[in-house]
Amino acid sequence: MHLQQHCIIPRASRKRRPWLNGRRFVALGTAGFGQSDTREALRRHFEVDRQFIVLGALKALADDGILEREEVARALVALQIDAQKVAPAAV
C-alpha cells in the first residue's frame, strides 16, 4: 500500500465520526481497491477504465436496438479489450 493511501484512511474515519452516533467505525483500507498497483492498472482490472465505460455505453445502445451488435464487437478490438477476460468479481 502506498503511504499516501495509508494516510488517507484515518482522516476519512475522523470525517465520518460525527454521523455515526457513537457507533464504532472500522476503516477497511479500500483506498486503491486494496491492491498494490497503479490506478490505471486497477481501473483496467476492475473494468472501470475509459475503454470499458465506452464499451458499456455501446452495449447499452445495442441492447436498445440503436446500434448493431457488430459495432460492439468492433469496439472490443479497437479498445483492445479481451472478450475472454475473467470477470474481476470471479477472481
N, C-alpha and C positions, 0 to 999 in steps of 0.2 A: 504494500500500500504506500502510495506517495505521502510524504509528510504533509503537504498541503491538504490533501483529502482527509488525513487523520485529524488535523487541527480543526476542520470544519465541523466535525461531528459534535464535540462538546458545545460549541456556540449554538448549533441548531437545537440542542437539547434545552439550553437556557432560554431560547426564544419561545419554545413551546410550553414551558413550565407554567406560565400564568393560566393557560387554558385547560390544564389537567385536573384542576380541583383537588389537589393533594395526592392524586394517584401517581404511582411510580411510572417513569418513562425510561425505557431502555433503548438507547441508540444502537441499532444493529450494524451500523457501519456500511451502509449501502452506497456511499459515495464511490463513483467509479464502477458501479454494478458489482462491487465486492470482488473484483478481479484485478489483477495487475497486468495492464496493457495500455496502449494509447486509447484515448477516447474514440478516435477514428476506427480503430480495430474492434473495440467493444460495440460501437454502433453497428458496424458491419455484421459482427457475430450475432447480435440480438435483432438484426433485420430492422433497424430503425434509422439507417443512414439515408441519404437523399435518393439513392438508387432504389431502395425498397419502398420509399414513400411514393416515388413516381410509379413504380410497378403496381403498388396498391391502388393508386388512383386510376391507372389504366385498366386494371382488373375490374374495378367497380363500374367503370364505363362499359366494359364488355358485358358484365353481369346484367346491366340495364339495357343492353342491346344497342347502345350508342356507338360502340366501337367493335370491330371484328376481333375475334379471339386470335387471329393470326397476327394482329398488331401487338398483342400482349406477348406472343411467342417471339416476335422480332425484337421487342423491347428487352426480353430476357438476355438475348445475345448482345444487343447494343449496350446494355447496362452491366454486362459481364457478371450476371447472376447465375449461379449453378442451380438448375432446377432440381437436382438430386441432393442438394444440401439438406442435412438433417435439421429439423426444426430446433431452435435453441431451447425450447421447453423440454425437448426429449433428451437433451444432453445431460 
